[in-house]
Every structure is written in structure tokens, then in C-alpha cells.
Amino acid sequence: MATLTTRLTRMLDLRHPVVSAPMAFAGGGALAAAVSRAGGLGLIGGGYGDPAWLEAQFEAAAGAHVGVGFITWSLRKSPSLLTDVLRHRPAAVMLSFGDPRPFVDEIRAAGARVICQCQDLGHVMDAVEVQADIVVAQGAEAGGHGAARGTLSFVPEAADYLAAHAPGTLLLAAGGIGDGRGLAASLALGADGVLLGTRLWASTEALVQPGHHQAILETDGDGTLRTTVADIARQIAWPRGFTARIRRNAFTDRWHGHEADLERAVAVEGPRYRQAFAAGDAEHTGVWFGEAAGVIHAIEPAAVIVERMADEAAQCLARQAAAVGGPAAGERAVLPSAPSDLASASALAFPEAGQTERLAPPPVLDADQQAAADELINGPRGGVYGPFRPLLHRPPLLRAAAKLGETLRYAGTLDAALREWTICVVARETENVFEWEMHHPLAVRAGVPVAALGALATRSALPADLDPALALAARVARELLATHRIGEATYAQALVQWGEAALVELLTLAGYFAMVCWVMNVARTPGPQRV
Ligand SMILES: Cc1cc2nc3c(=O)[nH]c(=O)nc-3n(C[C@H](O)[C@H](O)[C@H](O)COP(=O)(O)O)c2cc1C
């Protein structure tokens, strides 16, 4: 099973960057607990605020570390609900659809994280103002209530805004995410994780009538719409600007576009709606799911959904990393073979991953910069990526650095495993996204044991049976980076292991990569799959 490490997993101590949406009526304690136990974070759907139901759901969560979410404008009518749920010490409280200000202090005082779900950039600004821990950028593809922005453009815009104004605030993408491709795409867009509604609505633990579950399996992504007719029938007065995405069916065919008629007929249609809902009739009521329906083909346990999504996303990211921004011809990055290896190929754990690049290539190149860029594009590198993006500001340095890098790589005497391993150690120690993602697959291909790279990734002890030369190289690189020199014993061993010339080469290799990693860390240069 793959684990994707992101700022979200570190903040909340999760195995997977996946949060279940607090879906009114459907997201009970069993679902939230199943998601949390699978390594994500489950949120109970506080909905419109039924205290007895909420108590029962916390009981159903049976002590799992879950959170809860509220419809904020509704919570304002009965704020004591928040005080009640905070007694259960939820991991987080999500506020959606309304002004979060009246509630954040109480949530924070109870030690829970504040999550604000946002439908436009104005909402993101409000969330930053109240110092939310996590912002959810919800696109209109989402099931249930939402607004108009599309996920694909809203998430990166929110990511940029947060990077500029609240870099410590995490971001989740929501709306239309139904499988690992959606999770991978969300991470690529700059999110730290995803909030899933529809995909987990279609789980065995969700509180959903069998008839409604059957309906999602028969519906593709075209089969939903955003409308107000369900709220009119239920006589729930939602604030302007919010609509609900539900399944297209006989009910929406009859009333969508005829809202005034429905309002007039609500004394009859309201009870009809509620009865059909309770009976699991999928035609004459609101059936609440979003466009992700198009990639959902089975009702499965939440743990299966979450774990498969993480595996698929890790594979997807590793495939992209291998395909883009490549090393020299003949040294194309290759994929590690097992899904569990793929997580360590991902650079998502690094501090600059996903942040907005600084010191990017100048928007307009002068003649010398253009010439330097052309040399890279027409040379073995085939493009301007990694350290050469910031170095493009100083073409003579770029050329010198490129030459040194080429000499180390193509005219060096260290064997490929030792070279790639040492680069990985430096990349990990300096926490550099680019070099880690670039050289991790090359190290695997050169025969460096995946377990050793995994130990680097997780900063755990190197395997006892690791080739002594690799273990020594790790010691040399780590001592250098920590103390700027190496101890007598390490030096003596290194001399015996490699001799003077190769030791000088190894030290230069470590120094060169430390230099480019520093430059890229400051520049927040993206990893190769993001270029
Ligand atoms: C059945 C259902 C009920 C929902 N109820 C709520 C809710 O009570 N409060 C809330 O903040 N969001 C609610 N949402 C929206 C989710 O928080 C989330 O934004 C959305 O499900 C994400 O998009 P997706 O459905 O494509 O995964 C609901 C979504 C669904 C599908």
C-alpha cells in the first residue's frame, strides 16, 4: 500500500491525504471512523444540526479520531451544537457556507483544527482572515451544495493565494474527485490533499438508501445538475448563490426551471419528496451526488476506496515524474516497480513542494540568457529545468554549473549506484524536491535497494545489510552537511574504500548537489513532474 506524504498527513498524522466530507444525513460516525481507521480523516456530517443524531454518530464512531462539519449559516441558529460536539474532542471542525468568524475561537480553544470550505476566492480570503488551518477549495462538480467555480482553476488559484498570504495554511481540493487520478491531479494543482464526498457516499458505511446507491451505479457524470429544487421541496432556505448538485431524475425533470410552480405546490410536493427520499426512491426526490459518479462503478468499503485511491495516485505521480523534464537520453527515469516504492519517489514531503516558484526564469530573456537557454534545450538536458531555472538569471554561472554537473555525471569515475545514492542522500538531507524526484528513480535503476531509499525517505535507520560503500557514502554526505567536514574515522575509511581521487570526486559531487539544492530550495523550483 502506498503512502503519500504531504503537509496534510504531517499536520494530522494521517497515512493518506484524504478527508471525507461531512455529508449531511449520509456522513455518519461509521463512515467517518472507517476513513480515519484507513489512514485518512473522517468528518461526521453535522448538517442542519440534530443534537441527538450527532450524539449517536459520535457513538457510532466508537472512539476513532474523527472530526465534524457544519453548515455554518445553520449553526448560527443553534450555536450550542458546536459546544456539544467539542466535548467529543474532534480532530477538526469544518465550517462551510457562511461566515466562520463566530465559531473559530471556540474550535481552536478546544484544540481542534479549523477547516473552512470555500466556493470562491472571496471565501478563501475570509478563511485566511480567521487563520483557518485548512482551506477547502470546492468546485462546482461537487455533489451536494456548492457554487460556480470549477475545481481545475479554483484549486491552483487558491494555492497561489495561500502561498502569498498564508503559506502555513493547508489546502484541500474538492469537487469531482473520484479516483487516484483526481487525487494526483489535486496534488499537482497545489493542494495538500482532497476532500471526498460523492466517492465516499458510494461506500458501504455511508447512510444511504440501497435504491440511491443503485442509482449512482447507473448514472454517468452527465447525469447530475445544480439546482435549487431539492431545497425548495424541503423548505430549507439556503442563502443566495448556493445550489445543490443532485441526480437528474423525474423530480428534477419536472421542477428544475419551474421553481415558482414548485414553491406554490410545496404543501403537496414537500411531503412527497421526503417520503420518496426515506423510501430510497431514486426518481421522485433528491439523490445527492456529484459528477464523480462517472468514475464510480461499485459500492465498496471506505477503506478499500481510500487505500486504492492512494495507490493509484502514487502510481500516477510516479508515471508523470518519469515522463517529464527528463534526464539525458539513455538515462530516462524509470519507475520503481512496486506501488509501495512509489511513495518514496514522490517529493510531496518536502517543504517547498507545491509552493509558488520564486526566481523562475526571467519572463523576458536578454540575448545571453536566451543563448544559455538554447544551449540547454539543444544539449543533452533537452530543456530548462531544475537548478537551471534560477541560474538562468546569471548565464555564466549557469554554464559553469552545467559543465560541472555534466563532468560529474558523464566523465565521473564513481559507479552509477554510488553516484545516484549519494545524490539522493544530499537531496533528502537538504529536503530538495527536484533532485529527489529526479534521482530516486535513477538510483533504483542503478541497483540501489529500494528499502535503503525508503529509509532515506522516512529518515529511518539504513538497512543493516546495505552495501558498505553506500553506507559510508551516506555517512560522508551527512557529516559534511551537518558539520561541514568529515571526522577522522570517516576519512580513514573513505580513503581505504575509494582512494584519494575518487574521494575528491565524491566530495565534489556532494558539494555540487548541495549547492544546486540550496539554490532550488530558495527558488522553490518545482519537482520534475511539475515543470
Ligand atoms: C450527499 C452530500 C451531502 C453533503 N453535505 C454537506 C454538508 O452537509 N456540509 C458540507 O459542508 N458539505 C456537504 N457536501 C459537500 C461536500 O462537503 C464536498 O464539498 C463535496 O462532496 C465534494 O465534491 P464530491 O462530491 O465531488 O466529492 C455534501 C456532499 C454530498 C455528496
The ligand as an SDF file (V2000), in Angstrom:
LIG
                    3D

 31 33  0  0  0  0  0  0  0  0999 V2000
  -24.5920   13.8000   -0.1140 C   0  0  0  0  0  0  0  0  0  0  0  0
  -23.7650   15.0050    0.1480 C   0  0  0  0  0  0  0  0  0  0  0  0
  -24.0430   15.7840    1.2440 C   0  0  0  0  0  0  0  0  0  0  0  0
  -23.2520   16.8940    1.5220 C   0  0  0  0  0  0  0  0  0  0  0  0
  -23.4960   17.6060    2.6440 N   0  0  0  0  0  0  0  0  0  0  0  0
  -22.6520   18.5720    3.0110 C   0  0  0  0  0  0  0  0  0  0  0  0
  -22.8090   19.2320    4.2460 C   0  0  0  0  0  0  0  0  0  0  0  0
  -23.7170   18.9720    5.0000 O   0  0  0  0  0  0  0  0  0  0  0  0
  -21.9120   20.1680    4.5890 N   0  0  0  0  0  0  0  0  0  0  0  0
  -20.8660   20.4780    3.7740 C   0  0  0  0  0  0  0  0  0  0  0  0
  -20.0560   21.2910    4.1370 O   0  0  0  0  0  0  0  0  0  0  0  0
  -20.7250   19.8990    2.5610 N   0  0  0  0  0  0  0  0  0  0  0  0
  -21.5660   18.9500    2.1800 C   0  0  0  0  0  0  0  0  0  0  0  0
  -21.3980   18.3360    0.9760 N   0  0  0  0  0  0  0  0  0  0  0  0
  -20.3390   18.8020    0.0610 C   0  0  0  0  0  0  0  0  0  0  0  0
  -19.0030   18.2160    0.4650 C   0  0  0  0  0  0  0  0  0  0  0  0
  -18.5150   18.8990    1.6050 O   0  0  0  0  0  0  0  0  0  0  0  0
  -17.9290   18.3010   -0.6150 C   0  0  0  0  0  0  0  0  0  0  0  0
  -17.6150   19.6120   -0.9210 O   0  0  0  0  0  0  0  0  0  0  0  0
  -18.2880   17.5940   -1.8960 C   0  0  0  0  0  0  0  0  0  0  0  0
  -18.9190   16.3820   -1.6620 O   0  0  0  0  0  0  0  0  0  0  0  0
  -17.0150   17.3740   -2.7140 C   0  0  0  0  0  0  0  0  0  0  0  0
  -17.3030   17.0070   -4.0080 O   0  0  0  0  0  0  0  0  0  0  0  0
  -17.5630   15.4960   -4.4870 P   0  0  0  0  0  0  0  0  0  0  0  0
  -18.9340   15.1780   -4.0590 O   0  0  0  0  0  0  0  0  0  0  0  0
  -17.4120   15.5530   -5.9520 O   0  0  0  0  0  0  0  0  0  0  0  0
  -16.5380   14.6390   -3.8130 O   0  0  0  0  0  0  0  0  0  0  0  0
  -22.1770   17.2340    0.6710 C   0  0  0  0  0  0  0  0  0  0  0  0
  -21.9260   16.4430   -0.4390 C   0  0  0  0  0  0  0  0  0  0  0  0
  -22.6940   15.3330   -0.7130 C   0  0  0  0  0  0  0  0  0  0  0  0
  -22.3650   14.4860   -1.9060 C   0  0  0  0  0  0  0  0  0  0  0  0
  1  2  1  0
  2  3  1  0
  2 30  2  0
  3  4  2  0
  4  5  1  0
  4 28  1  0
  5  6  2  0
  6  7  1  0
  6 13  1  0
  7  8  2  0
  7  9  1  0
  9 10  1  0
 10 11  2  0
 10 12  1  0
 12 13  2  0
 13 14  1  0
 14 15  1  0
 14 28  1  0
 15 16  1  0
 16 17  1  0
 16 18  1  0
 18 19  1  0
 18 20  1  0
 20 21  1  0
 20 22  1  0
 22 23  1  0
 23 24  1  0
 24 25  2  0
 24 26  1  0
 24 27  1  0
 28 29  2  0
 29 30  1  0
 30 31  1  0
M  END
$$$$
